[in-house]
Amino acid sequence: MFGHSKVRYKGLAKNTAQLFSLFGLANLVLARRQLLASPGSIAS
């Protein structure tokens, strides 16, 4: 019983870590697009 919940928790933690990294990468890509689209606004 305890071993099963432990394994299940590990799986959930792994899935959330994957989701966070996925969304993090997506945010980086979107931010990069915005930065490349308007280079003048960064310099000012």
PDB file of N, CA, C and O in Angstrom, chain B, residues numbered from 101:
ATOM      1  N   MET B 101       0.832  -1.199   0.000  1.00  0.00           N
ATOM      2  CA  MET B 101       0.000   0.000   0.000  1.00  0.00           C
ATOM      3  C   MET B 101       0.875   1.261   0.000  1.00  0.00           C
ATOM      4  O   MET B 101       0.702   2.136  -0.848  1.00  0.00           O
ATOM      5  N   PHE B 102       1.810   1.352   0.949  1.00  0.00           N
ATOM      6  CA  PHE B 102       2.638   2.556   1.011  1.00  0.00           C
ATOM      7  C   PHE B 102       3.582   2.643  -0.189  1.00  0.00           C
ATOM      8  O   PHE B 102       3.828   3.722  -0.728  1.00  0.00           O
ATOM      9  N   GLY B 103       4.103   1.484  -0.593  1.00  0.00           N
ATOM     10  CA  GLY B 103       5.005   1.479  -1.740  1.00  0.00           C
ATOM     11  C   GLY B 103       4.309   1.960  -3.008  1.00  0.00           C
ATOM     12  O   GLY B 103       4.904   2.663  -3.825  1.00  0.00           O
ATOM     13  N   HIS B 104       3.036   1.571  -3.166  1.00  0.00           N
ATOM     14  CA  HIS B 104       2.298   1.967  -4.369  1.00  0.00           C
ATOM     15  C   HIS B 104       2.081   3.483  -4.407  1.00  0.00           C
ATOM     16  O   HIS B 104       2.272   4.116  -5.445  1.00  0.00           O
ATOM     17  N   SER B 105       1.685   4.056  -3.277  1.00  0.00           N
ATOM     18  CA  SER B 105       1.443   5.503  -3.254  1.00  0.00           C
ATOM     19  C   SER B 105       2.751   6.264  -3.473  1.00  0.00           C
ATOM     20  O   SER B 105       2.759   7.338  -4.076  1.00  0.00           O
ATOM     21  N   LYS B 106       3.856   5.698  -2.977  1.00  0.00           N
ATOM     22  CA  LYS B 106       5.148   6.335  -3.154  1.00  0.00           C
ATOM     23  C   LYS B 106       5.502   6.394  -4.648  1.00  0.00           C
ATOM     24  O   LYS B 106       5.935   7.427  -5.159  1.00  0.00           O
ATOM     25  N   VAL B 107       5.307   5.270  -5.325  1.00  0.00           N
ATOM     26  CA  VAL B 107       5.608   5.210  -6.756  1.00  0.00           C
ATOM     27  C   VAL B 107       4.692   6.157  -7.519  1.00  0.00           C
ATOM     28  O   VAL B 107       5.118   6.848  -8.444  1.00  0.00           O
ATOM     29  N   ARG B 108       3.415   6.175  -7.110  1.00  0.00           N
ATOM     30  CA  ARG B 108       2.458   7.037  -7.792  1.00  0.00           C
ATOM     31  C   ARG B 108       2.849   8.508  -7.617  1.00  0.00           C
ATOM     32  O   ARG B 108       2.761   9.296  -8.559  1.00  0.00           O
ATOM     33  N   TYR B 109       3.277   8.867  -6.414  1.00  0.00           N
ATOM     34  CA  TYR B 109       3.679  10.252  -6.167  1.00  0.00           C
ATOM     35  C   TYR B 109       4.898  10.614  -7.015  1.00  0.00           C
ATOM     36  O   TYR B 109       4.985  11.713  -7.563  1.00  0.00           O
ATOM     37  N   LYS B 110       5.832   9.676  -7.112  1.00  0.00           N
ATOM     38  CA  LYS B 110       7.014   9.936  -7.935  1.00  0.00           C
ATOM     39  C   LYS B 110       6.600  10.197  -9.379  1.00  0.00           C
ATOM     40  O   LYS B 110       7.128  11.091 -10.039  1.00  0.00           O
ATOM     41  N   GLY B 111       5.646   9.400  -9.857  1.00  0.00           N
ATOM     42  CA  GLY B 111       5.181   9.585 -11.224  1.00  0.00           C
ATOM     43  C   GLY B 111       4.520  10.939 -11.412  1.00  0.00           C
ATOM     44  O   GLY B 111       4.731  11.603 -12.427  1.00  0.00           O
ATOM     45  N   LEU B 112       3.714  11.353 -10.426  1.00  0.00           N
ATOM     46  CA  LEU B 112       3.041  12.650 -10.520  1.00  0.00           C
ATOM     47  C   LEU B 112       4.062  13.777 -10.488  1.00  0.00           C
ATOM     48  O   LEU B 112       3.956  14.739 -11.248  1.00  0.00           O
ATOM     49  N   ALA B 113       5.050  13.656  -9.609  1.00  0.00           N
ATOM     50  CA  ALA B 113       6.075  14.700  -9.514  1.00  0.00           C
ATOM     51  C   ALA B 113       6.840  14.802 -10.826  1.00  0.00           C
ATOM     52  O   ALA B 113       7.177  15.895 -11.280  1.00  0.00           O
ATOM     53  N   LYS B 114       7.109  13.645 -11.430  1.00  0.00           N
ATOM     54  CA  LYS B 114       7.829  13.628 -12.699  1.00  0.00           C
ATOM     55  C   LYS B 114       6.994  14.302 -13.791  1.00  0.00           C
ATOM     56  O   LYS B 114       7.520  15.074 -14.592  1.00  0.00           O
ATOM     57  N   ASN B 115       5.708  14.011 -13.817  1.00  0.00           N
ATOM     58  CA  ASN B 115       4.838  14.601 -14.831  1.00  0.00           C
ATOM     59  C   ASN B 115       4.745  16.111 -14.672  1.00  0.00           C
ATOM     60  O   ASN B 115       4.784  16.842 -15.662  1.00  0.00           O
ATOM     61  N   THR B 116       4.620  16.586 -13.433  1.00  0.00           N
ATOM     62  CA  THR B 116       4.537  18.034 -13.228  1.00  0.00           C
ATOM     63  C   THR B 116       5.856  18.696 -13.611  1.00  0.00           C
ATOM     64  O   THR B 116       5.859  19.793 -14.169  1.00  0.00           O
ATOM     65  N   ALA B 117       6.970  18.043 -13.319  1.00  0.00           N
ATOM     66  CA  ALA B 117       8.267  18.601 -13.704  1.00  0.00           C
ATOM     67  C   ALA B 117       8.361  18.706 -15.223  1.00  0.00           C
ATOM     68  O   ALA B 117       8.867  19.695 -15.752  1.00  0.00           O
ATOM     69  N   GLN B 118       7.871  17.680 -15.924  1.00  0.00           N
ATOM     70  CA  GLN B 118       7.888  17.723 -17.387  1.00  0.00           C
ATOM     71  C   GLN B 118       7.004  18.847 -17.903  1.00  0.00           C
ATOM     72  O   GLN B 118       7.372  19.551 -18.843  1.00  0.00           O
ATOM     73  N   LEU B 119       5.829  19.016 -17.285  1.00  0.00           N
ATOM     74  CA  LEU B 119       4.918  20.075 -17.722  1.00  0.00           C
ATOM     75  C   LEU B 119       5.541  21.448 -17.502  1.00  0.00           C
ATOM     76  O   LEU B 119       5.467  22.318 -18.369  1.00  0.00           O
ATOM     77  N   PHE B 120       6.161  21.636 -16.328  1.00  0.00           N
ATOM     78  CA  PHE B 120       6.770  22.936 -16.045  1.00  0.00           C
ATOM     79  C   PHE B 120       7.889  23.240 -17.029  1.00  0.00           C
ATOM     80  O   PHE B 120       8.012  24.368 -17.506  1.00  0.00           O
ATOM     81  N   SER B 121       8.708  22.236 -17.332  1.00  0.00           N
ATOM     82  CA  SER B 121       9.795  22.467 -18.286  1.00  0.00           C
ATOM     83  C   SER B 121       9.235  22.741 -19.681  1.00  0.00           C
ATOM     84  O   SER B 121       9.779  23.558 -20.424  1.00  0.00           O
ATOM     85  N   LEU B 122       8.150  22.056 -20.032  1.00  0.00           N
ATOM     86  CA  LEU B 122       7.540  22.271 -21.344  1.00  0.00           C
ATOM     87  C   LEU B 122       7.003  23.690 -21.461  1.00  0.00           C
ATOM     88  O   LEU B 122       7.256  24.374 -22.453  1.00  0.00           O
ATOM     89  N   PHE B 123       6.257  24.137 -20.440  1.00  0.00           N
ATOM     90  CA  PHE B 123       5.713  25.496 -20.477  1.00  0.00           C
ATOM     91  C   PHE B 123       6.830  26.533 -20.403  1.00  0.00           C
ATOM     92  O   PHE B 123       6.738  27.594 -21.021  1.00  0.00           O
ATOM     93  N   GLY B 124       7.876  26.230 -19.652  1.00  0.00           N
ATOM     94  CA  GLY B 124       9.014  27.139 -19.572  1.00  0.00           C
ATOM     95  C   GLY B 124       9.666  27.333 -20.934  1.00  0.00           C
ATOM     96  O   GLY B 124       9.985  28.455 -21.326  1.00  0.00           O
ATOM     97  N   LEU B 125       9.860  26.228 -21.651  1.00  0.00           N
ATOM     98  CA  LEU B 125      10.450  26.323 -22.985  1.00  0.00           C
ATOM     99  C   LEU B 125       9.537  27.089 -23.932  1.00  0.00           C
ATOM    100  O   LEU B 125      10.005  27.898 -24.733  1.00  0.00           O
ATOM    101  N   ALA B 126       8.241  26.835 -23.842  1.00  0.00           N
ATOM    102  CA  ALA B 126       7.284  27.536 -24.705  1.00  0.00           C
ATOM    103  C   ALA B 126       7.326  29.036 -24.423  1.00  0.00           C
ATOM    104  O   ALA B 126       7.283  29.848 -25.347  1.00  0.00           O
ATOM    105  N   ASN B 127       7.412  29.403 -23.138  1.00  0.00           N
ATOM    106  CA  ASN B 127       7.476  30.822 -22.782  1.00  0.00           C
ATOM    107  C   ASN B 127       8.746  31.459 -23.327  1.00  0.00           C
ATOM    108  O   ASN B 127       8.722  32.596 -23.797  1.00  0.00           O
ATOM    109  N   LEU B 128       9.856  30.729 -23.265  1.00  0.00           N
ATOM    110  CA  LEU B 128      11.107  31.260 -23.803  1.00  0.00           C
ATOM    111  C   LEU B 128      10.996  31.502 -25.301  1.00  0.00           C
ATOM    112  O   LEU B 128      11.443  32.533 -25.804  1.00  0.00           O
ATOM    113  N   VAL B 129      10.406  30.561 -26.006  1.00  0.00           N
ATOM    114  CA  VAL B 129      10.259  30.702 -27.462  1.00  0.00           C
ATOM    115  C   VAL B 129       9.374  31.898 -27.792  1.00  0.00           C
ATOM    116  O   VAL B 129       9.691  32.684 -28.685  1.00  0.00           O
ATOM    117  N   LEU B 130       8.264  32.035 -27.071  1.00  0.00           N
ATOM    118  CA  LEU B 130       7.358  33.159 -27.330  1.00  0.00           C
ATOM    119  C   LEU B 130       8.031  34.486 -26.991  1.00  0.00           C
ATOM    120  O   LEU B 130       7.899  35.454 -27.740  1.00  0.00           O
ATOM    121  N   ALA B 131       8.744  34.540 -25.882  1.00  0.00           N
ATOM    122  CA  ALA B 131       9.422  35.774 -25.488  1.00  0.00           C
ATOM    123  C   ALA B 131      10.505  36.122 -26.506  1.00  0.00           C
ATOM    124  O   ALA B 131      10.696  37.291 -26.838  1.00  0.00           O
ATOM    125  N   ARG B 132      11.206  35.117 -26.996  1.00  0.00           N
ATOM    126  CA  ARG B 132      12.255  35.352 -27.983  1.00  0.00           C
ATOM    127  C   ARG B 132      11.666  35.943 -29.258  1.00  0.00           C
ATOM    128  O   ARG B 132      12.253  36.835 -29.871  1.00  0.00           O
ATOM    129  N   ARG B 133      10.507  35.440 -29.646  1.00  0.00           N
ATOM    130  CA  ARG B 133       9.853  35.974 -30.847  1.00  0.00           C
ATOM    131  C   ARG B 133       9.505  37.446 -30.656  1.00  0.00           C
ATOM    132  O   ARG B 133       9.705  38.257 -31.560  1.00  0.00           O
ATOM    133  N   GLN B 134       8.988  37.788 -29.486  1.00  0.00           N
ATOM    134  CA  GLN B 134       8.611  39.180 -29.222  1.00  0.00           C
ATOM    135  C   GLN B 134       9.850  40.069 -29.191  1.00  0.00           C
ATOM    136  O   GLN B 134       9.829  41.188 -29.705  1.00  0.00           O
ATOM    137  N   LEU B 135      10.929  39.570 -28.587  1.00  0.00           N
ATOM    138  CA  LEU B 135      12.153  40.363 -28.514  1.00  0.00           C
ATOM    139  C   LEU B 135      12.752  40.584 -29.904  1.00  0.00           C
ATOM    140  O   LEU B 135      13.229  41.674 -30.217  1.00  0.00           O
ATOM    141  N   LEU B 136      12.721  39.541 -30.731  1.00  0.00           N
ATOM    142  CA  LEU B 136      13.270  39.675 -32.083  1.00  0.00           C
ATOM    143  C   LEU B 136      12.384  40.550 -32.962  1.00  0.00           C
ATOM    144  O   LEU B 136      12.873  41.187 -33.895  1.00  0.00           O
ATOM    145  N   ALA B 137      11.095  40.586 -32.674  1.00  0.00           N
ATOM    146  CA  ALA B 137      10.167  41.361 -33.493  1.00  0.00           C
ATOM    147  C   ALA B 137      10.341  42.861 -33.254  1.00  0.00           C
ATOM    148  O   ALA B 137      10.130  43.662 -34.164  1.00  0.00           O
ATOM    149  N   SER B 138      10.727  43.243 -32.032  1.00  0.00           N
ATOM    150  CA  SER B 138      10.860  44.674 -31.730  1.00  0.00           C
ATOM    151  C   SER B 138      12.202  44.956 -31.054  1.00  0.00           C
ATOM    152  O   SER B 138      12.244  45.170 -29.843  1.00  0.00           O
ATOM    153  N   PRO B 139      13.292  44.959 -31.811  1.00  0.00           N
ATOM    154  CA  PRO B 139      14.610  45.215 -31.218  1.00  0.00           C
ATOM    155  C   PRO B 139      14.799  46.666 -30.785  1.00  0.00           C
ATOM    156  O   PRO B 139      15.631  46.939 -29.919  1.00  0.00           O
ATOM    157  N   GLY B 140      14.054  47.598 -31.362  1.00  0.00           N
ATOM    158  CA  GLY B 140      14.207  49.005 -31.009  1.00  0.00           C
ATOM    159  C   GLY B 140      13.715  49.327 -29.613  1.00  0.00           C
ATOM    160  O   GLY B 140      14.241  50.231 -28.964  1.00  0.00           O
ATOM    161  N   SER B 141      12.713  48.601 -29.140  1.00  0.00           N
ATOM    162  CA  SER B 141      12.145  48.908 -27.829  1.00  0.00           C
ATOM    163  C   SER B 141      13.091  48.511 -26.702  1.00  0.00           C
ATOM    164  O   SER B 141      12.987  49.043 -25.597  1.00  0.00           O
ATOM    165  N   ILE B 142      14.014  47.583 -26.965  1.00  0.00           N
ATOM    166  CA  ILE B 142      14.945  47.154 -25.920  1.00  0.00           C
ATOM    167  C   ILE B 142      16.025  48.216 -25.711  1.00  0.00           C
ATOM    168  O   ILE B 142      16.421  48.489 -24.578  1.00  0.00           O
ATOM    169  N   ALA B 143      16.499  48.814 -26.810  1.00  0.00           N
ATOM    170  CA  ALA B 143      17.585  49.783 -26.732  1.00  0.00           C
ATOM    171  C   ALA B 143      17.129  51.082 -26.072  1.00  0.00           C
ATOM    172  O   ALA B 143      17.932  51.754 -25.425  1.00  0.00           O
ATOM    173  N   SER B 144      15.874  51.442 -26.222  1.00  0.00           N
ATOM    174  CA  SER B 144      15.433  52.735 -25.709  1.00  0.00           C
ATOM    175  C   SER B 144      15.148  52.708 -24.225  1.00  0.00           C
ATOM    176  O   SER B 144      14.767  53.728 -23.652  1.00  0.00           O
TER     177      SER B 144
END
